[in-house]
Amino acid sequence: MMGCYLQLWFLCFTLMCALTSAIPKPEESALHLQKDLSNKPHYQHGDEHNTQYDHEAFLGAEEAKTFDQLTPEESRRRLGLIVDKIDKNTDGFVSQEELKDWIQYTQKRYISDDVDRQWKAHNPEAKEKITWPEYKKIMYGFMEDMDKSDFEKDDEGFSYQNMVRRDQRRWGVADVDADGSLTREEFAGFLHPEETGHMRDIVVLETLEDIDKDKDGRVSLEEYIGDMYRSGEGDAEPDWVRNEREQFKQYRDKDGDGFMDKEEVKNWIIPPDFDHAEAESRHLIYDSDSDADQKLTKEEILANYDLFVGSQATDFGEALARHDEF
């Protein structure tokens, strides 16, 4: 019976939350939270570039999946329409600043669309605010029908009880006026805490809790490595894992005590003065600028369509699908 309830919950959860989960699942980690343009790591196995990051950054995750099913000819055609929109000054070139602006625009639009979808799902009566009991009823109502003793004994059950507590804690931080209810703006902070200044500390805390397996309030080297790599018996450790060990010792553990504390975790997943959109736009131009003039022509972009339709310059999936916009 437990399995049936969980399967039903997962189905409802997927339909309601679409691209973004309001609840950080127990297995999620800082590796997922630190990437604001894609859920995929930009580099894998050390310094090996992952083009899927670029695709999701440029198109959005679901749109990137749609793009994967298009023919190369259709991909180029649709991408060409997007290039015209990015070139705001219509000079025939896409500058790094124009590309950065577009990536930021598509990221904000994705977040706004996601909040709209979830706000309507959790607020069918279109009230000004929704309460924690209302949200909890929709997300965790299945728990009320379970036998409490069985639920508490089940490993999955314990995990979901913990998720309720974490979700309620995040709700409290998002509830700026402390009235127990969230406006749409507060709800946006609850769903996307990494995008809201006063919510970022809760992202750091949740990340620390996920990786800190022995619950001593800090992240050891082995916990850091274990979050991204689990070796099989007798397996030789890959080079990229050894590189990550060095990264931890040289850059993550700033005070050299062998652990990352909360502040060091924050510097890792939310590095100060780091602009993801600017970094991604520079990367895309570097990889596509065949004449090294620091800007891109439509021809250069289309010649590298496989890089872009996989990059956040488009939200593109949606933008490309809206034929009436062109």
Secondary structure by P-SEA (a helix, b strand, c coil): caaaaaaaaaaaaaaaacccccccccccccccccccccccccccccccccaaaaaaaaccaaaaaaaaaccaaaaaaaaaaaaaaacccccccccaaaaaaaaaaaaaaaaaaaaaaaaaaacccccccccaaaaaaaaccccccccaaaaaacaaaaaaaaaaaaaaaaaaaacccccccccaaaaaaaacccccccaaaaaaaaaaaaacccccccccaaaaaaacccccccccccaaaaaaaaaaaccccccccccccaaaaaaacccccccaaaaaaaaaaaaccccccccccaaaaaaaaaaaaacccccaaaaaaccccc
